[in-house]
Amino acid sequence: MLPRLVVVVPCYNEQEVIPVSGPVFIDAISELVEKGLVSDDSYALLVDDGSRDETWSLIAQLAASSSRVQGVKLSRNRGHQIAVYAGIANAQGDLVVTIDADLQDDPAVIELMVRRHLKDGCDVVYGVRADRETDTVFKRTTAEWYYKLLKKMGVEVVHNHADFRLMSRRAVDSFLEYKEVNLFLRGLVPMLGYKSGIVEYSRSERSAGESKYPLAKMLSLAWEGITSLSIRPLRFITALGVVISMLAFATSIFAFGAAIAGVSVEGWASVIIAITFFGGVQLFALGLIGEYIGKLYLEAKHRPKYFVEERT
């Protein structure tokens, strides 16, 4: 029996993209059906993440014109990660692929993912960028640093992988057991531990519209990934506190020696030690600890991640 494929596509203010990418997703699924790789009831599930433009009406039109498209509209904007989660949770299929609407990730690669699953039995197949030629030098450099930082922090991620992946039904059911509100899917999926594989591809320029991930959102997602999946920053504070204490002790000895030699400046030691060593470090430590406490506060509420306002 052929597996049913669901292609989950998160959409936020994508009225310029939907008329272009919608037919592409339909054609990609139809081609997989014709090749006998997936069942005829496979479809694309477009998730409207509380868009303020005509995205939902365009999704509804696509769904009305093709059985290969279904739509889910969230009651408000909840962010890319939760929109992807909502799509996975509402996907009724044996195989679930997540891909962005802008066609930067090539839908033709889905066939390679499906074949990798069918041939090798991989429960998760990651779409991995073969290069970063389309990125600016700044983005390319910071991305490399970020992956190295995540590794140092003990966060397991797939290098050069975003949110373009295939998951089997078993992987999806296990993934939905994650109940946390603060989601970083790139780190959560590898934690499943099931057999996985990668498919390399070249990323294209955005087909239309503007990027919904400016620098501020990228930095926010990066911070989310570190603080949601690692406690090493807290341990770093402890280590930093020890180092600072040792430096303060050494500075005190130096100040004491200077006083004996009669070359000290009155009040210099106390001001330098108190302000330079402790003021900034304490504020940094409190802010970082507060970040973790804030996450605990949000998790403790057990609030739903999203509400579905409408379905096609």
GIGI-V667300 format. One line per field, one symbol per residue. burial: # if it has 9 or more other C-alpha atoms within 8 Angstrom, else .. A space follows every 10 residues. Layout:
burial=???
//
This chain:
burial=..######## #####.#### ##.###.### .##...###. .######### #..###.### .##....### #####.##.. ####.###.. #.######## #######.## .######... .########. .........# .....##..# #.#.####.. #.#######. ##.##..... #.##.###.# .#...##.#. ####.##... .......#.. ##.#####.# ..##..#... ...#...#.. ##..#..##. ...#....#. ########## ....#..##. ##..#..##. .....#.#.. ..
//
